[in-house]
């Protein structure tokens, strides 16, 4: 709820805490019990999600090609290309380009 902009008082009221401080402390305790994911864990999770999207889009791309629907096939080919590029960035396979400013 806090991530969506709710105040601590709104969270307390909604979830039955006696005060906004009690709601805040409950969130802190939860955070202490569940440490944040590591960068490697986050990268693996996001790569897996992108891999699933890539696979799904590739299936749709092939279906469109077989149906002779070039417009839809082109749409999915662009999505696949974008997903492949995002996955490459995610794993560090793309070196940043150097910009020269005059």
C-alpha positions in Angstrom: 0.0 0.0 0.0 2.9 2.4 0.8 4.3 1.7 -2.7 1.0 2.9 -4.2 1.1 6.2 -2.2 -1.0 5.3 0.8 -0.1 7.2 4.0 0.9 5.2 7.1 -2.4 6.3 8.7 -4.4 4.9 5.7 -2.5 1.7 5.9 -3.1 1.5 9.7 -6.8 2.1 9.2 -7.2 -0.4 6.4 -5.2 -3.2 8.1 -6.4 -2.6 11.6 -3.2 -1.3 13.3 -3.8 1.0 16.2 -1.6 3.8 14.9 0.5 4.8 11.9 3.6 4.1 13.8 2.5 0.5 14.5 1.9 0.0 10.7 5.3 1.4 9.9 7.0 -0.8 12.5 5.2 -3.9 11.1 6.6 -3.1 7.6 10.1 -2.7 9.0 9.8 -6.0 10.9 8.7 -7.7 7.6 11.6 -6.1 5.8 14.1 -7.4 8.4 12.7 -10.9 8.1 12.8 -10.9 4.3 16.0 -9.3 3.1 15.9 -7.7 -0.4 16.9 -9.8 -3.3 20.4 -9.6 -4.6 21.2 -8.0 -7.9 21.9 -11.5 -9.3 18.5 -12.7 -8.1 16.7 -9.7 -9.6 18.6 -10.1 -12.9 17.8 -13.8 -13.1 14.1 -13.1 -12.3 13.8 -10.4 -14.9 15.7 -12.5 -17.5 13.4 -15.4 -16.9 10.3 -13.1 -17.5 11.8 -11.7 -20.7 12.7 -15.3 -21.9 9.0 -16.3 -21.5 7.9 -13.2 -23.4 10.4 -14.0 -26.1 9.2 -17.6 -26.4 5.6 -16.5 -26.5 6.2 -13.8 -29.1 8.2 -16.2 -31.3 5.3 -18.7 -31.3 3.0 -15.9 -32.4 5.5 -14.7 -35.0 5.6 -18.2 -36.5 1.8 -18.5 -36.5 1.5 -15.1 -38.3 4.1 -16.1 -40.9 2.3 -19.4 -41.6 -1.0 -17.5 -42.0 0.6 -15.1 -44.4 -0.1 -12.1 -42.1 3.0 -10.1 -42.8 1.9 -7.1 -40.7 1.4 -9.2 -37.6 4.6 -11.1 -38.2 6.5 -7.8 -38.5 5.0 -6.6 -35.2 6.1 -9.7 -33.4 9.6 -9.6 -35.0 10.1 -6.1 -33.6 8.9 -7.3 -30.2 11.3 -10.2 -30.3 14.2 -8.0 -31.4 13.4 -5.6 -28.5 13.2 -8.5 -26.0 16.5 -10.0 -27.2 18.2 -6.6 -26.9 16.8 -6.1 -23.3 18.1 -9.6 -22.3 21.5 -8.8 -23.8 21.7 -5.5 -21.8 20.5 -7.3 -18.6 23.4 -9.8 -18.7 26.0 -7.2 -19.7 26.5 -8.4 -23.3 26.0 -4.9 -24.7 28.8 -2.4 -24.1 27.7 1.1 -23.7 28.5 3.4 -26.6 30.7 6.4 -26.1 29.2 9.7 -27.1 31.2 12.7 -28.3 29.8 16.1 -27.5 31.3 19.1 -29.2 
